[in-house]
Amino acid sequence: MMRPAVFLLVAVLASLLATRGAADFSALAPCDVMQLSPCASAFAGKGSPTPSCCARLKSHGPNCLCRYKDDANLKRLVDTRNKRRVFTACKVPVPSC
């Protein structure tokens, strides 16, 4: 059975795909929010970020993270009260967007 944080990540991505046209969704490419699935529990406040989470967070860079934050469907994934804790633990600068 899927954990709630992972289920939320999948549900939000499915919602995004259902509500956006192909042209709009292409604006997020090559950013892939599913690559942050190892971070779901950390963003939900249910544990520390894993090494896999930190590696993926670092590889996304600030542009992708800002795009997620600006998207109403994805904002709740990366703009949580645990965001600063996750970024700090991963030694990733919090994007200023």
PDB file as gemmi writes it, atoms N, CA and C in Angstrom:
CRYST1    1.000    1.000    1.000  90.00  90.00  90.00 P 1                      
ATOM      1  N   MET A   1       0.841  -1.190   0.000  1.00  0.00           N  
ATOM      2  CA  MET A   1       0.000   0.000   0.000  1.00  0.00           C  
ATOM      3  C   MET A   1       0.884   1.251   0.000  1.00  0.00           C  
ATOM      4  N   MET A   2       0.486   2.265  -0.738  1.00  0.00           N  
ATOM      5  CA  MET A   2       1.269   3.503  -0.831  1.00  0.00           C  
ATOM      6  C   MET A   2       1.180   4.301   0.456  1.00  0.00           C  
ATOM      7  N   ARG A   3       2.311   4.902   0.831  1.00  0.00           N  
ATOM      8  CA  ARG A   3       2.295   5.788   1.989  1.00  0.00           C  
ATOM      9  C   ARG A   3       1.581   7.074   1.587  1.00  0.00           C  
ATOM     10  N   PRO A   4       0.943   7.764   2.551  1.00  0.00           N  
ATOM     11  CA  PRO A   4       0.166   8.975   2.226  1.00  0.00           C  
ATOM     12  C   PRO A   4       0.967  10.037   1.493  1.00  0.00           C  
ATOM     13  N   ALA A   5       2.207  10.277   1.871  1.00  0.00           N  
ATOM     14  CA  ALA A   5       2.988  11.339   1.215  1.00  0.00           C  
ATOM     15  C   ALA A   5       3.265  10.987  -0.245  1.00  0.00           C  
ATOM     16  N   VAL A   6       3.579   9.733  -0.510  1.00  0.00           N  
ATOM     17  CA  VAL A   6       3.835   9.304  -1.888  1.00  0.00           C  
ATOM     18  C   VAL A   6       2.536   9.339  -2.678  1.00  0.00           C  
ATOM     19  N   PHE A   7       1.455   8.903  -2.051  1.00  0.00           N  
ATOM     20  CA  PHE A   7       0.156   8.957  -2.712  1.00  0.00           C  
ATOM     21  C   PHE A   7      -0.205  10.395  -3.078  1.00  0.00           C  
ATOM     22  N   LEU A   8       0.063  11.340  -2.186  1.00  0.00           N  
ATOM     23  CA  LEU A   8      -0.215  12.750  -2.458  1.00  0.00           C  
ATOM     24  C   LEU A   8       0.593  13.230  -3.652  1.00  0.00           C  
ATOM     25  N   LEU A   9       1.860  12.864  -3.703  1.00  0.00           N  
ATOM     26  CA  LEU A   9       2.719  13.264  -4.817  1.00  0.00           C  
ATOM     27  C   LEU A   9       2.172  12.732  -6.139  1.00  0.00           C  
ATOM     28  N   VAL A  10       1.781  11.471  -6.162  1.00  0.00           N  
ATOM     29  CA  VAL A  10       1.225  10.866  -7.374  1.00  0.00           C  
ATOM     30  C   VAL A  10      -0.102  11.520  -7.735  1.00  0.00           C  
ATOM     31  N   ALA A  11      -0.950  11.783  -6.744  1.00  0.00           N  
ATOM     32  CA  ALA A  11      -2.254  12.393  -7.001  1.00  0.00           C  
ATOM     33  C   ALA A  11      -2.110  13.800  -7.563  1.00  0.00           C  
ATOM     34  N   VAL A  12      -1.177  14.569  -7.031  1.00  0.00           N  
ATOM     35  CA  VAL A  12      -0.972  15.929  -7.520  1.00  0.00           C  
ATOM     36  C   VAL A  12      -0.454  15.904  -8.952  1.00  0.00           C  
ATOM     37  N   LEU A  13       0.473  14.990  -9.237  1.00  0.00           N  
ATOM     38  CA  LEU A  13       0.987  14.893 -10.599  1.00  0.00           C  
ATOM     39  C   LEU A  13      -0.123  14.477 -11.563  1.00  0.00           C  
ATOM     40  N   ALA A  14      -0.951  13.537 -11.179  1.00  0.00           N  
ATOM     41  CA  ALA A  14      -2.074  13.119 -12.033  1.00  0.00           C  
ATOM     42  C   ALA A  14      -3.024  14.280 -12.260  1.00  0.00           C  
ATOM     43  N   SER A  15      -3.270  15.057 -11.227  1.00  0.00           N  
ATOM     44  CA  SER A  15      -4.133  16.228 -11.360  1.00  0.00           C  
ATOM     45  C   SER A  15      -3.534  17.235 -12.320  1.00  0.00           C  
ATOM     46  N   LEU A  16      -2.233  17.427 -12.213  1.00  0.00           N  
ATOM     47  CA  LEU A  16      -1.550  18.354 -13.113  1.00  0.00           C  
ATOM     48  C   LEU A  16      -1.696  17.901 -14.558  1.00  0.00           C  
ATOM     49  N   LEU A  17      -1.481  16.635 -14.793  1.00  0.00           N  
ATOM     50  CA  LEU A  17      -1.598  16.110 -16.155  1.00  0.00           C  
ATOM     51  C   LEU A  17      -3.015  16.240 -16.686  1.00  0.00           C  
ATOM     52  N   ALA A  18      -3.991  16.071 -15.825  1.00  0.00           N  
ATOM     53  CA  ALA A  18      -5.388  16.132 -16.255  1.00  0.00           C  
ATOM     54  C   ALA A  18      -5.849  17.555 -16.523  1.00  0.00           C  
ATOM     55  N   THR A  19      -5.270  18.535 -15.829  1.00  0.00           N  
ATOM     56  CA  THR A  19      -5.761  19.908 -15.950  1.00  0.00           C  
ATOM     57  C   THR A  19      -4.968  20.769 -16.917  1.00  0.00           C  
ATOM     58  N   ARG A  20      -3.830  20.297 -17.393  1.00  0.00           N  
ATOM     59  CA  ARG A  20      -2.999  21.100 -18.291  1.00  0.00           C  
ATOM     60  C   ARG A  20      -2.982  20.486 -19.676  1.00  0.00           C  
ATOM     61  N   GLY A  21      -2.932  21.338 -20.665  1.00  0.00           N  
ATOM     62  CA  GLY A  21      -2.747  20.872 -22.032  1.00  0.00           C  
ATOM     63  C   GLY A  21      -1.301  20.485 -22.234  1.00  0.00           C  
ATOM     64  N   ALA A  22      -1.018  19.767 -23.289  1.00  0.00           N  
ATOM     65  CA  ALA A  22       0.351  19.314 -23.554  1.00  0.00           C  
ATOM     66  C   ALA A  22       1.306  20.498 -23.701  1.00  0.00           C  
ATOM     67  N   ALA A  23       0.861  21.570 -24.319  1.00  0.00           N  
ATOM     68  CA  ALA A  23       1.730  22.727 -24.515  1.00  0.00           C  
ATOM     69  C   ALA A  23       2.090  23.368 -23.179  1.00  0.00           C  
ATOM     70  N   ASP A  24       1.131  23.465 -22.267  1.00  0.00           N  
ATOM     71  CA  ASP A  24       1.406  24.047 -20.961  1.00  0.00           C  
ATOM     72  C   ASP A  24       2.344  23.168 -20.154  1.00  0.00           C  
ATOM     73  N   PHE A  25       2.128  21.861 -20.194  1.00  0.00           N  
ATOM     74  CA  PHE A  25       2.944  20.958 -19.399  1.00  0.00           C  
ATOM     75  C   PHE A  25       4.389  20.951 -19.887  1.00  0.00           C  
ATOM     76  N   SER A  26       4.597  21.171 -21.154  1.00  0.00           N  
ATOM     77  CA  SER A  26       5.956  21.152 -21.682  1.00  0.00           C  
ATOM     78  C   SER A  26       6.809  22.261 -21.082  1.00  0.00           C  
ATOM     79  N   ALA A  27       6.169  23.281 -20.508  1.00  0.00           N  
ATOM     80  CA  ALA A  27       6.931  24.360 -19.878  1.00  0.00           C  
ATOM     81  C   ALA A  27       7.712  23.853 -18.672  1.00  0.00           C  
ATOM     82  N   LEU A  28       7.290  22.731 -18.080  1.00  0.00           N  
ATOM     83  CA  LEU A  28       7.995  22.170 -16.935  1.00  0.00           C  
ATOM     84  C   LEU A  28       9.173  21.292 -17.355  1.00  0.00           C  
ATOM     85  N   ALA A  29       9.235  20.893 -18.605  1.00  0.00           N  
ATOM     86  CA  ALA A  29      10.310  20.026 -19.062  1.00  0.00           C  
ATOM     87  C   ALA A  29      11.618  20.801 -19.041  1.00  0.00           C  
ATOM     88  N   PRO A  30      12.730  20.214 -18.694  1.00  0.00           N  
ATOM     89  CA  PRO A  30      12.951  18.836 -18.308  1.00  0.00           C  
ATOM     90  C   PRO A  30      12.735  18.581 -16.818  1.00  0.00           C  
ATOM     91  N   CYS A  31      12.112  19.467 -16.115  1.00  0.00           N  
ATOM     92  CA  CYS A  31      11.798  19.261 -14.706  1.00  0.00           C  
ATOM     93  C   CYS A  31      10.768  18.132 -14.583  1.00  0.00           C  
ATOM     94  N   ASP A  32      11.041  17.203 -13.696  1.00  0.00           N  
ATOM     95  CA  ASP A  32      10.140  16.069 -13.502  1.00  0.00           C  
ATOM     96  C   ASP A  32       9.888  15.910 -12.010  1.00  0.00           C  
ATOM     97  N   VAL A  33       8.725  16.349 -11.574  1.00  0.00           N  
ATOM     98  CA  VAL A  33       8.400  16.323 -10.154  1.00  0.00           C  
ATOM     99  C   VAL A  33       8.435  14.904  -9.580  1.00  0.00           C  
ATOM    100  N   MET A  34       8.201  13.906 -10.410  1.00  0.00           N  
ATOM    101  CA  MET A  34       8.250  12.526  -9.916  1.00  0.00           C  
ATOM    102  C   MET A  34       9.656  12.146  -9.460  1.00  0.00           C  
ATOM    103  N   GLN A  35      10.663  12.857  -9.943  1.00  0.00           N  
ATOM    104  CA  GLN A  35      12.025  12.585  -9.495  1.00  0.00           C  
ATOM    105  C   GLN A  35      12.220  12.946  -8.020  1.00  0.00           C  
ATOM    106  N   LEU A  36      11.297  13.755  -7.488  1.00  0.00           N  
ATOM    107  CA  LEU A  36      11.389  14.134  -6.077  1.00  0.00           C  
ATOM    108  C   LEU A  36      10.603  13.192  -5.168  1.00  0.00           C  
ATOM    109  N   SER A  37      10.104  12.095  -5.698  1.00  0.00           N  
ATOM    110  CA  SER A  37       9.318  11.174  -4.863  1.00  0.00           C  
ATOM    111  C   SER A  37      10.079  10.672  -3.640  1.00  0.00           C  
ATOM    112  N   PRO A  38      11.413  10.503  -3.686  1.00  0.00           N  
ATOM    113  CA  PRO A  38      12.109  10.112  -2.455  1.00  0.00           C  
ATOM    114  C   PRO A  38      12.040  11.175  -1.352  1.00  0.00           C  
ATOM    115  N   CYS A  39      11.628  12.391  -1.713  1.00  0.00           N  
ATOM    116  CA  CYS A  39      11.552  13.489  -0.739  1.00  0.00           C  
ATOM    117  C   CYS A  39      10.150  13.654  -0.138  1.00  0.00           C  
ATOM    118  N   ALA A  40       9.189  12.907  -0.619  1.00  0.00           N  
ATOM    119  CA  ALA A  40       7.803  13.123  -0.208  1.00  0.00           C  
ATOM    120  C   ALA A  40       7.616  13.055   1.303  1.00  0.00           C  
ATOM    121  N   SER A  41       8.181  12.036   1.940  1.00  0.00           N  
ATOM    122  CA  SER A  41       7.975  11.923   3.385  1.00  0.00           C  
ATOM    123  C   SER A  41       8.708  13.028   4.148  1.00  0.00           C  
ATOM    124  N   ALA A  42       9.864  13.453   3.652  1.00  0.00           N  
ATOM    125  CA  ALA A  42      10.594  14.539   4.325  1.00  0.00           C  
ATOM    126  C   ALA A  42       9.823  15.850   4.217  1.00  0.00           C  
ATOM    127  N   PHE A  43       9.276  16.160   3.030  1.00  0.00           N  
ATOM    128  CA  PHE A  43       8.479  17.376   2.881  1.00  0.00           C  
ATOM    129  C   PHE A  43       7.199  17.309   3.717  1.00  0.00           C  
ATOM    130  N   ALA A  44       6.708  16.097   3.946  1.00  0.00           N  
ATOM    131  CA  ALA A  44       5.512  15.925   4.775  1.00  0.00           C  
ATOM    132  C   ALA A  44       5.843  15.966   6.266  1.00  0.00           C  
ATOM    133  N   GLY A  45       7.132  16.059   6.616  1.00  0.00           N  
ATOM    134  CA  GLY A  45       7.531  16.134   8.019  1.00  0.00           C  
ATOM    135  C   GLY A  45       7.613  14.788   8.694  1.00  0.00           C  
ATOM    136  N   LYS A  46       7.721  13.717   7.902  1.00  0.00           N  
ATOM    137  CA  LYS A  46       7.750  12.365   8.463  1.00  0.00           C  
ATOM    138  C   LYS A  46       9.125  11.748   8.305  1.00  0.00           C  
ATOM    139  N   GLY A  47      10.117  12.424   8.819  1.00  0.00           N  
ATOM    140  CA  GLY A  47      11.464  11.895   8.766  1.00  0.00           C  
ATOM    141  C   GLY A  47      12.425  12.834   8.077  1.00  0.00           C  
ATOM    142  N   SER A  48      13.673  12.441   8.121  1.00  0.00           N  
ATOM    143  CA  SER A  48      14.726  13.229   7.499  1.00  0.00           C  
ATOM    144  C   SER A  48      14.846  12.860   6.027  1.00  0.00           C  
ATOM    145  N   PRO A  49      15.352  13.780   5.225  1.00  0.00           N  
ATOM    146  CA  PRO A  49      15.548  13.452   3.810  1.00  0.00           C  
ATOM    147  C   PRO A  49      16.628  12.380   3.655  1.00  0.00           C  
ATOM    148  N   THR A  50      16.403  11.479   2.735  1.00  0.00           N  
ATOM    149  CA  THR A  50      17.356  10.406   2.459  1.00  0.00           C  
ATOM    150  C   THR A  50      18.459  10.934   1.538  1.00  0.00           C  
ATOM    151  N   PRO A  51      19.573  10.214   1.441  1.00  0.00           N  
ATOM    152  CA  PRO A  51      20.610  10.616   0.477  1.00  0.00           C  
ATOM    153  C   PRO A  51      20.057  10.694  -0.953  1.00  0.00           C  
ATOM    154  N   SER A  52      19.139   9.800  -1.299  1.00  0.00           N  
ATOM    155  CA  SER A  52      18.527   9.832  -2.627  1.00  0.00           C  
ATOM    156  C   SER A  52      17.711  11.102  -2.819  1.00  0.00           C  
ATOM    157  N   CYS A  53      16.982  11.492  -1.792  1.00  0.00           N  
ATOM    158  CA  CYS A  53      16.198  12.729  -1.838  1.00  0.00           C  
ATOM    159  C   CYS A  53      17.131  13.911  -2.062  1.00  0.00           C  
ATOM    160  N   CYS A  54      18.184  13.992  -1.299  1.00  0.00           N  
ATOM    161  CA  CYS A  54      19.107  15.130  -1.404  1.00  0.00           C  
ATOM    162  C   CYS A  54      19.756  15.193  -2.783  1.00  0.00           C  
ATOM    163  N   ALA A  55      20.138  14.044  -3.315  1.00  0.00           N  
ATOM    164  CA  ALA A  55      20.752  14.021  -4.642  1.00  0.00           C  
ATOM    165  C   ALA A  55      19.778  14.530  -5.693  1.00  0.00           C  
ATOM    166  N   ARG A  56      18.540  14.113  -5.597  1.00  0.00           N  
ATOM    167  CA  ARG A  56      17.541  14.551  -6.571  1.00  0.00           C  
ATOM    168  C   ARG A  56      17.207  16.030  -6.398  1.00  0.00           C  
ATOM    169  N   LEU A  57      17.144  16.477  -5.149  1.00  0.00           N  
ATOM    170  CA  LEU A  57      16.864  17.885  -4.889  1.00  0.00           C  
ATOM    171  C   LEU A  57      17.971  18.764  -5.471  1.00  0.00           C  
ATOM    172  N   LYS A  58      19.212  18.342  -5.294  1.00  0.00           N  
ATOM    173  CA  LYS A  58      20.348  19.088  -5.837  1.00  0.00           C  
ATOM    174  C   LYS A  58      20.314  19.098  -7.364  1.00  0.00           C  
ATOM    175  N   SER A  59      19.932  17.980  -7.965  1.00  0.00           N  
ATOM    176  CA  SER A  59      19.947  17.896  -9.427  1.00  0.00           C  
ATOM    177  C   SER A  59      18.834  18.717 -10.060  1.00  0.00           C  
ATOM    178  N   HIS A  60      17.780  18.997  -9.316  1.00  0.00           N  
ATOM    179  CA  HIS A  60      16.668  19.781  -9.867  1.00  0.00           C  
ATOM    180  C   HIS A  60      17.033  21.246 -10.043  1.00  0.00           C  
ATOM    181  N   GLY A  61      17.822  21.777  -9.169  1.00  0.00           N  
ATOM    182  CA  GLY A  61      18.220  23.173  -9.282  1.00  0.00           C  
ATOM    183  C   GLY A  61      17.080  24.128  -8.990  1.00  0.00           C  
ATOM    184  N   PRO A  62      17.396  25.407  -8.809  1.00  0.00           N  
ATOM    185  CA  PRO A  62      16.383  26.387  -8.398  1.00  0.00           C  
ATOM    186  C   PRO A  62      15.310  26.650  -9.452  1.00  0.00           C  
ATOM    187  N   ASN A  63      15.627  26.535 -10.738  1.00  0.00           N  
ATOM    188  CA  ASN A  63      14.614  26.819 -11.750  1.00  0.00           C  
ATOM    189  C   ASN A  63      13.433  25.871 -11.662  1.00  0.00           C  
ATOM    190  N   CYS A  64      13.718  24.575 -11.554  1.00  0.00           N  
ATOM    191  CA  CYS A  64      12.631  23.605 -11.443  1.00  0.00           C  
ATOM    192  C   CYS A  64      11.848  23.821 -10.151  1.00  0.00           C  
ATOM    193  N   LEU A  65      12.577  24.023  -9.057  1.00  0.00           N  
ATOM    194  CA  LEU A  65      11.911  24.182  -7.772  1.00  0.00           C  
ATOM    195  C   LEU A  65      11.024  25.425  -7.761  1.00  0.00           C  
ATOM    196  N   CYS A  66      11.452  26.483  -8.427  1.00  0.00           N  
ATOM    197  CA  CYS A  66      10.624  27.687  -8.514  1.00  0.00           C  
ATOM    198  C   CYS A  66       9.395  27.430  -9.380  1.00  0.00           C  
ATOM    199  N   ARG A  67       9.559  26.666 -10.431  1.00  0.00           N  
ATOM    200  CA  ARG A  67       8.396  26.325 -11.267  1.00  0.00           C  
ATOM    201  C   ARG A  67       7.373  25.540 -10.479  1.00  0.00           C  
ATOM    202  N   TYR A  68       7.838  24.592  -9.667  1.00  0.00           N  
ATOM    203  CA  TYR A  68       6.904  23.814  -8.850  1.00  0.00           C  
ATOM    204  C   TYR A  68       6.187  24.725  -7.857  1.00  0.00           C  
ATOM    205  N   LYS A  69       6.932  25.639  -7.264  1.00  0.00           N  
ATOM    206  CA  LYS A  69       6.348  26.541  -6.267  1.00  0.00           C  
ATOM    207  C   LYS A  69       5.307  27.461  -6.892  1.00  0.00           C  
ATOM    208  N   ASP A  70       5.527  27.848  -8.152  1.00  0.00           N  
ATOM    209  CA  ASP A  70       4.603  28.744  -8.833  1.00  0.00           C  
ATOM    210  C   ASP A  70       3.373  28.035  -9.394  1.00  0.00           C  
ATOM    211  N   ASP A  71       3.393  26.714  -9.430  1.00  0.00           N  
ATOM    212  CA  ASP A  71       2.269  25.945  -9.952  1.00  0.00           C  
ATOM    213  C   ASP A  71       1.339  25.576  -8.796  1.00  0.00           C  
ATOM    214  N   ALA A  72       0.082  25.969  -8.892  1.00  0.00           N  
ATOM    215  CA  ALA A  72      -0.874  25.730  -7.803  1.00  0.00           C  
ATOM    216  C   ALA A  72      -1.007  24.258  -7.454  1.00  0.00           C  
ATOM    217  N   ASN A  73      -0.895  23.377  -8.433  1.00  0.00           N  
ATOM    218  CA  ASN A  73      -1.031  21.943  -8.174  1.00  0.00           C  
ATOM    219  C   ASN A  73       0.196  21.332  -7.505  1.00  0.00           C  
ATOM    220  N   LEU A  74       1.348  21.925  -7.696  1.00  0.00           N  
ATOM    221  CA  LEU A  74       2.586  21.372  -7.156  1.00  0.00           C  
ATOM    222  C   LEU A  74       3.112  22.123  -5.952  1.00  0.00           C  
ATOM    223  N   LYS A  75       2.629  23.318  -5.735  1.00  0.00           N  
ATOM    224  CA  LYS A  75       3.133  24.172  -4.659  1.00  0.00           C  
ATOM    225  C   LYS A  75       3.101  23.472  -3.304  1.00  0.00           C  
ATOM    226  N   ARG A  76       2.046  22.750  -3.040  1.00  0.00           N  
ATOM    227  CA  ARG A  76       1.937  22.116  -1.714  1.00  0.00           C  
ATOM    228  C   ARG A  76       2.985  21.032  -1.487  1.00  0.00           C  
ATOM    229  N   LEU A  77       3.645  20.594  -2.538  1.00  0.00           N  
ATOM    230  CA  LEU A  77       4.698  19.597  -2.369  1.00  0.00           C  
ATOM    231  C   LEU A  77       6.006  20.203  -1.905  1.00  0.00           C  
ATOM    232  N   VAL A  78       6.355  21.346  -2.446  1.00  0.00           N  
ATOM    233  CA  VAL A  78       7.668  21.922  -2.141  1.00  0.00           C  
ATOM    234  C   VAL A  78       7.598  23.197  -1.316  1.00  0.00           C  
ATOM    235  N   ASP A  79       6.425  23.704  -1.060  1.00  0.00           N  
ATOM    236  CA  ASP A  79       6.290  24.926  -0.277  1.00  0.00           C  
ATOM    237  C   ASP A  79       5.595  24.597   1.039  1.00  0.00           C  
ATOM    238  N   THR A  80       6.203  23.707   1.790  1.00  0.00           N  
ATOM    239  CA  THR A  80       5.641  23.283   3.065  1.00  0.00           C  
ATOM    240  C   THR A  80       6.430  23.909   4.202  1.00  0.00           C  
ATOM    241  N   ARG A  81       5.908  23.781   5.396  1.00  0.00           N  
ATOM    242  CA  ARG A  81       6.636  24.336   6.543  1.00  0.00           C  
ATOM    243  C   ARG A  81       7.920  23.552   6.803  1.00  0.00           C  
ATOM    244  N   ASN A  82       8.049  22.363   6.217  1.00  0.00           N  
ATOM    245  CA  ASN A  82       9.251  21.556   6.384  1.00  0.00           C  
ATOM    246  C   ASN A  82      10.291  21.822   5.302  1.00  0.00           C  
ATOM    247  N   LYS A  83       9.952  22.681   4.351  1.00  0.00           N  
ATOM    248  CA  LYS A  83      10.835  22.939   3.213  1.00  0.00           C  
ATOM    249  C   LYS A  83      12.230  23.352   3.663  1.00  0.00           C  
ATOM    250  N   ARG A  84      12.331  24.337   4.514  1.00  0.00           N  
ATOM    251  CA  ARG A  84      13.634  24.853   4.933  1.00  0.00           C  
ATOM    252  C   ARG A  84      14.448  23.753   5.628  1.00  0.00           C  
ATOM    253  N   ARG A  85      13.802  22.938   6.422  1.00  0.00           N  
ATOM    254  CA  ARG A  85      14.491  21.840   7.112  1.00  0.00           C  
ATOM    255  C   ARG A  85      15.061  20.840   6.108  1.00  0.00           C  
ATOM    256  N   VAL A  86      14.275  20.498   5.086  1.00  0.00           N  
ATOM    257  CA  VAL A  86      14.722  19.541   4.075  1.00  0.00           C  
ATOM    258  C   VAL A  86      15.889  20.120   3.275  1.00  0.00           C  
ATOM    259  N   PHE A  87      15.755  21.361   2.827  1.00  0.00           N  
ATOM    260  CA  PHE A  87      16.817  21.994   2.044  1.00  0.00           C  
ATOM    261  C   PHE A  87      18.096  22.113   2.873  1.00  0.00           C  
ATOM    262  N   THR A  88      17.971  22.509   4.139  1.00  0.00           N  
ATOM    263  CA  THR A  88      19.133  22.661   5.005  1.00  0.00           C  
ATOM    264  C   THR A  88      19.813  21.312   5.232  1.00  0.00           C  
ATOM    265  N   ALA A  89      19.036  20.281   5.515  1.00  0.00           N  
ATOM    266  CA  ALA A  89      19.599  18.952   5.735  1.00  0.00           C  
ATOM    267  C   ALA A  89      20.327  18.444   4.489  1.00  0.00           C  
ATOM    268  N   CYS A  90      19.837  18.806   3.334  1.00  0.00           N  
ATOM    269  CA  CYS A  90      20.455  18.380   2.069  1.00  0.00           C  
ATOM    270  C   CYS A  90      21.557  19.314   1.596  1.00  0.00           C  
ATOM    271  N   LYS A  91      21.785  20.393   2.358  1.00  0.00           N  
ATOM    272  CA  LYS A  91      22.786  21.394   1.988  1.00  0.00           C  
ATOM    273  C   LYS A  91      22.504  21.978   0.599  1.00  0.00           C  
ATOM    274  N   VAL A  92      21.210  22.246   0.364  1.00  0.00           N  
ATOM    275  CA  VAL A  92      20.757  22.859  -0.881  1.00  0.00           C  
ATOM    276  C   VAL A  92      20.214  24.233  -0.520  1.00  0.00           C  
ATOM    277  N   PRO A  93      20.686  25.291  -1.181  1.00  0.00           N  
ATOM    278  CA  PRO A  93      20.147  26.625  -0.891  1.00  0.00           C  
ATOM    279  C   PRO A  93      18.648  26.680  -1.215  1.00  0.00           C  
ATOM    280  N   VAL A  94      17.889  27.283  -0.320  1.00  0.00           N  
ATOM    281  CA  VAL A  94      16.459  27.484  -0.579  1.00  0.00           C  
ATOM    282  C   VAL A  94      16.321  28.482  -1.717  1.00  0.00           C  
ATOM    283  N   PRO A  95      15.617  28.123  -2.786  1.00  0.00           N  
ATOM    284  CA  PRO A  95      15.492  29.057  -3.913  1.00  0.00           C  
ATOM    285  C   PRO A  95      14.801  30.345  -3.489  1.00  0.00           C  
ATOM    286  N   SER A  96      15.263  31.442  -3.998  1.00  0.00           N  
ATOM    287  CA  SER A  96      14.625  32.734  -3.698  1.00  0.00           C  
ATOM    288  C   SER A  96      13.753  33.122  -4.900  1.00  0.00           C  
ATOM    289  N   CYS A  97      12.593  32.527  -4.949  1.00  0.00           N  
ATOM    290  CA  CYS A  97      11.686  32.802  -6.056  1.00  0.00           C  
ATOM    291  C   CYS A  97      10.314  33.164  -5.515  1.00  0.00           C  
TER     292      CYS A  97                                                      
END                                                                             
